[in-house]
Amino acid sequence: MKLLERITVPLNYKLMKFSAKQIADFLKGELVGDPDVTVSNFSKIEDGKPGTITFLGNPKYTAYIYQTRADIVLVNDDFEPGQPIKATLIRVPNAYAALASLMEMAGSKHSRRRGIETMSFISPEALMGENVYVGAFAYVGAGSHIGNDSKIYPQVYVGEDVHIGKNCTIYPGVKIYSDCVIGDNCIIHAGAVIGADGFGFSKEEERYHKIPQIGNVIIEDDVEIGANTTIDRAVMGSTIIRRGVKLDNLIQIAHNCEIGENTVMAAQAGIAGSTKIGNSCVLGGQVGIGGHITIGENSQIGAQSGIISNTKRGSEIMGSPAFPVKNFFKSSVIIPKLPDMYRQLNTLEKEIAELKKDLLPRE
């Protein structure tokens, strides 16, 4: 069950001019067509343009490959054309992954920033690695460490004793509170907040008293965090985002949660406190997960589902409260029919009552 599939091609990512043969060699793909045709940009397959490269990853778009004007198309190894194709094909194991590799190469030229811009503040007690970039109006607090080749864009706040690893990109307006740890090769998009206080209060009579949040947030290597996502610091100990996690925009991760390796979440998901999500899980948009529960690894949870109890390994669930996805879809088909079924049931009950009158012996 595929709950997440977001395929977009930014048209502003320009390649240098490359031939089909050069691209095939870079991707270790099989070339079918003109090896000398060149491209310098990307396009979507449905509106491909000359001089561009596109891809076919979703069978729903197969019809476009026969009419696209793009010069090169990346296709999966198992693609078999049903009619002639004008474009040059490059066969690869995974066309979508191959496209990502090309776009990463093209995008790298936009991120070669180094140096400290004026109007930024870096504490004398901060430790800066080699080839670091810090943009204007950024703040780096005392005791913090910025790793080699990392980029801190304008208006970022890095609090005291924060550790940011190598080759990280922290986009404008990100706020990273004190004592948090960011691993290597992480990307944090604009407006995200890492390490704000968890939502912890105790009620005494008619008042709520704040429980100090003295823990931190640990983000392991190769994590990407979307714009305006918030990850709260732990009451004590750590809120942990494991290696390879990908979080969309506008997600809330509460205090003392642990998100397992290579888990992905779509926008507006919310995870309540002290919940553990296993490795390689997929959460659709607007999923809400209650506190102090465990989501088994490899679980897939459909959009807008509400989870209030533990799930087993490999669960595929949907609904609010969520239940097995096959039953959810069956129920979705039945629900619009319920008014008619209710009327039929009433009619049957009346008919049965009449039959009973006729069949029962009279006194």
ROLO-238529 format. One line per 8 residues: number of its first residue (from 1); for each residue x, y, z of C-alpha. Coordinates in Angstrom, 2 decimals. Example, Ala and Ser with C-alpha at 12.3 -4.5 7.8 and 13.67 -1.06 7.14 Angstrom:
2
1) 12.30/-4.50/7.80  13.67/-1.06/7.14
END
This chain:
363
1) 0.00/0.00/0.00  1.56/3.29/-1.11  0.44/6.05/1.22  3.09/8.56/0.22  4.11/9.40/-3.31  5.05/12.96/-4.02  6.70/13.31/-7.42  7.60/16.84/-8.44
9) 10.32/18.16/-10.71  11.63/21.64/-9.86  12.11/23.37/-13.20  14.65/25.84/-11.81  17.28/23.16/-11.19  19.48/23.50/-14.25  22.13/21.04/-15.29  25.24/22.00/-17.15
17) 24.86/20.66/-20.66  25.29/16.87/-20.62  24.92/14.24/-23.31  22.77/11.15/-22.95  25.92/9.03/-22.85  27.42/11.09/-20.02  24.20/10.80/-18.01  23.93/7.07/-18.67
25) 27.53/6.59/-17.55  26.91/8.64/-14.39  23.79/6.60/-13.54  25.28/3.29/-14.75  22.19/2.90/-16.92  21.50/1.31/-20.29  21.26/3.79/-23.17  18.58/3.28/-25.84
33) 18.69/5.86/-28.62  20.93/8.79/-29.57  23.98/8.94/-27.26  24.91/12.46/-28.41  21.64/14.27/-27.64  22.23/16.90/-24.94  20.06/18.37/-22.17  20.49/21.25/-19.74
41) 17.28/21.21/-17.66  14.52/19.03/-16.21  10.86/18.82/-17.16  7.72/16.87/-16.27  6.92/14.11/-18.71  3.45/15.48/-19.54  4.85/18.83/-20.70  8.41/17.94/-21.64
49) 10.42/20.44/-23.67  13.37/20.04/-26.05  16.70/20.18/-24.28  15.32/18.62/-21.08  15.41/15.27/-19.30  12.36/13.73/-17.64  11.41/10.38/-16.11  8.68/7.76/-16.06
57) 8.24/6.31/-12.58  4.48/5.99/-12.24  2.60/3.73/-14.71  -0.27/6.26/-14.72  1.94/8.53/-16.84  2.95/5.91/-19.41  0.84/7.47/-22.19  2.92/10.66/-22.03
65) 6.18/8.94/-22.95  4.96/8.49/-26.54  4.25/12.20/-26.99  6.72/13.97/-24.70  9.04/16.49/-26.34  11.77/15.91/-23.75  14.94/14.59/-25.36  15.83/12.03/-22.66
73) 13.55/9.92/-20.46  14.68/7.86/-17.48  12.71/4.59/-17.29  12.75/1.53/-15.07  14.55/-1.56/-16.31  11.29/-3.46/-16.77  9.62/-0.82/-18.98  8.51/-2.23/-22.34
81) 7.27/0.36/-24.88  4.01/-0.37/-26.66  4.80/1.90/-29.61  7.74/3.92/-30.98  9.28/6.59/-28.74  11.11/9.64/-30.14  13.08/10.36/-26.96  16.32/8.67/-25.99
89) 15.75/6.29/-23.07  18.07/5.51/-20.18  17.12/2.31/-18.38  17.90/2.24/-14.65  16.74/0.08/-11.72  14.69/2.95/-10.27  13.89/5.97/-12.44  12.76/8.12/-9.52
97) 15.96/7.44/-7.54  18.05/8.13/-10.65  16.29/11.46/-11.12  17.04/12.32/-7.50  20.74/11.64/-8.09  20.80/13.97/-11.09  18.91/16.69/-9.25  21.26/16.41/-6.30
105) 24.19/16.94/-8.65  22.44/19.91/-10.29  21.45/21.42/-6.96  24.91/21.18/-5.46  26.11/24.22/-7.40  23.47/26.35/-5.65  24.73/25.41/-2.20  28.44/26.18/-2.41
113) 28.43/28.90/0.21  31.33/29.63/2.54  32.34/32.32/4.95  30.76/34.47/7.63  28.50/37.27/6.46  28.46/40.62/8.21  25.72/41.34/10.75  25.85/37.74/12.04
121) 26.85/36.97/15.65  29.08/34.05/16.60  30.06/33.68/20.23  33.81/33.67/20.85  33.18/30.43/22.74  31.63/28.71/19.72  33.67/26.25/17.66  33.40/26.58/13.89
129) 34.55/23.87/11.47  36.16/24.31/8.06  34.29/25.73/5.05  31.32/26.80/7.18  28.81/29.38/5.98  26.92/31.66/8.40  24.45/34.11/6.89  23.55/37.62/7.96
137) 21.57/38.04/11.20  22.26/34.46/12.27  23.17/33.81/15.91  25.45/31.06/17.21  25.59/30.77/20.99  28.39/30.00/23.40  29.68/26.43/23.48  28.05/25.49/20.19
145) 29.88/23.54/17.50  29.20/23.84/13.78  30.75/20.98/11.77  32.74/21.17/8.56  30.95/22.24/5.37  27.71/23.11/7.18  25.60/26.07/6.14  23.70/28.30/8.56
153) 21.42/30.57/6.53  20.32/34.10/7.55  18.18/34.60/10.65  18.92/31.17/12.10  19.17/30.96/15.90  21.55/28.37/17.34  21.43/28.38/21.14  24.11/27.54/23.66
161) 25.91/24.17/23.60  24.29/23.00/20.38  26.17/20.49/18.25  25.58/20.56/14.49  27.45/17.91/12.49  29.18/17.96/9.13  27.57/18.95/5.84  24.29/20.16/7.36
169) 22.02/22.79/5.83  20.00/24.94/8.22  17.65/27.15/6.21  16.48/30.69/7.14  14.54/31.25/10.32  15.25/27.88/11.95  15.48/27.99/15.75  17.59/25.39/17.55
177) 17.39/25.66/21.33  20.25/24.97/23.72  21.85/21.54/24.21  20.32/19.97/21.09  22.35/17.67/18.85  22.12/17.56/15.05  23.98/14.76/13.22  25.79/14.81/9.90
185) 24.18/15.48/6.50  20.95/16.86/7.96  18.63/19.38/6.30  16.32/21.57/8.37  13.95/23.77/6.39  12.81/27.32/7.10  10.88/28.05/10.25  11.43/24.70/11.98
193) 11.88/24.79/15.75  14.07/22.20/17.43  14.08/21.89/21.20  11.22/24.11/22.36  9.68/23.10/25.68  7.45/20.05/25.65  3.81/20.53/26.61  4.18/19.54/30.27
201) 1.95/20.87/33.05  0.58/19.54/36.33  -2.80/20.67/37.58  -3.11/21.72/41.18  -6.59/22.83/42.18  -7.55/25.39/39.51  -4.06/26.17/38.25  -1.60/24.55/35.87
209) 2.03/24.48/36.95  4.76/24.22/34.35  6.98/21.14/34.54  10.53/22.15/33.60  11.70/20.52/30.38  15.35/19.84/31.10  16.13/17.29/28.37  17.11/17.90/24.76
217) 16.53/16.78/21.17  18.90/14.42/19.36  18.66/14.24/15.58  20.82/11.55/14.04  22.52/11.55/10.62  20.80/11.97/7.23  17.56/13.42/8.59  15.46/15.98/6.72
225) 12.95/18.16/8.57  10.31/20.18/6.73  9.40/23.84/7.07  7.63/24.92/10.27  7.93/21.48/11.83  8.45/21.46/15.60  10.29/18.90/17.70  9.98/19.42/21.47
233) 12.75/18.80/23.95  12.32/16.01/26.50  11.19/16.47/30.08  14.36/14.59/30.94  16.54/12.52/28.67  16.07/13.08/24.94  13.51/13.30/22.18  15.20/11.23/19.45
241) 14.89/11.34/15.67  16.79/8.35/14.33  18.98/8.11/11.23  17.35/8.65/7.84  13.98/10.00/9.05  12.17/12.33/6.63  9.61/14.74/8.07  7.33/16.88/5.91
249) 6.21/20.42/6.73  4.03/21.36/9.70  4.62/18.26/11.82  4.54/18.20/15.62  6.76/15.77/17.53  6.14/16.01/21.27  8.54/15.53/24.17  10.31/12.21/24.77
257) 9.17/10.68/21.48  11.44/8.39/19.51  11.07/8.16/15.73  12.68/5.05/14.25  15.18/4.90/11.41  14.00/5.68/7.87  10.46/6.53/8.95  8.66/9.12/6.80
265) 5.75/11.39/7.73  3.55/13.58/5.56  2.44/17.08/6.50  0.41/17.92/9.61  1.05/14.65/11.41  1.07/15.01/15.19  2.80/12.67/17.64  1.93/12.97/21.32
273) 4.45/12.64/24.12  6.52/9.54/24.94  5.38/7.63/21.85  7.80/5.36/20.01  7.49/4.85/16.26  9.39/1.92/14.80  11.81/1.81/11.90  10.64/2.26/8.29
281) 7.11/3.39/9.07  5.01/5.53/6.72  2.52/8.07/8.10  0.11/9.88/5.78  -0.95/13.50/6.17  -2.77/14.61/9.31  -2.20/11.36/11.17  -2.62/11.81/14.91
289) -0.94/9.42/17.33  -1.75/9.35/21.03  0.80/9.45/23.80  2.73/6.61/25.49  2.10/4.05/22.74  4.30/2.09/20.35  3.90/1.88/16.57  5.47/-1.33/15.24
297) 8.15/-1.12/12.58  7.14/-1.16/8.91  3.65/0.10/9.79  1.73/2.12/7.21  -0.91/4.53/8.49  -3.37/6.20/6.12  -4.06/9.93/6.03  -6.17/11.46/8.84
305) -6.00/8.30/10.93  -6.19/8.53/14.70  -4.11/5.98/16.64  -4.89/5.45/20.32  -3.25/2.07/21.01  -0.16/0.08/20.09  0.16/-1.33/16.59  1.91/-4.53/15.57
313) 4.85/-4.80/13.19  3.82/-4.34/9.56  0.33/-2.98/10.33  -1.63/-1.30/7.51  -4.33/0.75/9.16  -6.61/3.68/8.48  -9.52/5.54/10.04  -10.22/7.33/13.30
321) -9.89/5.41/15.49  -7.81/3.42/13.03  -8.46/-0.22/12.11  -7.17/-2.60/9.39  -7.06/-0.80/6.08  -8.99/-3.49/4.14  -11.87/-3.24/6.58  -11.68/0.54/6.41
329) -12.16/0.55/2.65  -15.00/-2.00/2.88  -16.68/0.16/5.51  -16.22/3.28/3.38  -18.21/1.61/0.60  -20.99/0.58/2.98  -21.41/3.87/4.88  -23.25/5.76/2.07
337) -25.65/2.82/1.80  -26.55/2.80/5.49  -29.76/4.92/5.19  -31.18/2.55/2.55  -30.07/-0.48/4.54  -31.76/0.96/7.63  -35.04/1.43/5.76  -34.82/-2.10/4.35
345) -34.18/-3.46/7.82  -37.26/-1.69/9.19  -39.35/-3.07/6.32  -38.06/-6.59/6.95  -38.82/-6.31/10.66  -42.40/-5.30/9.90  -42.81/-8.14/7.41  -41.43/-10.65/9.91
353) -43.82/-9.33/12.57  -46.76/-9.79/10.16  -45.62/-13.34/9.29  -45.39/-14.20/12.97  -48.95/-13.04/13.47  -50.15/-15.25/10.63  -48.13/-18.31/11.65  -48.62/-18.29/15.40
361) -51.71/-20.19/16.60  -54.52/-17.99/17.74  -55.99/-18.45/21.21
END
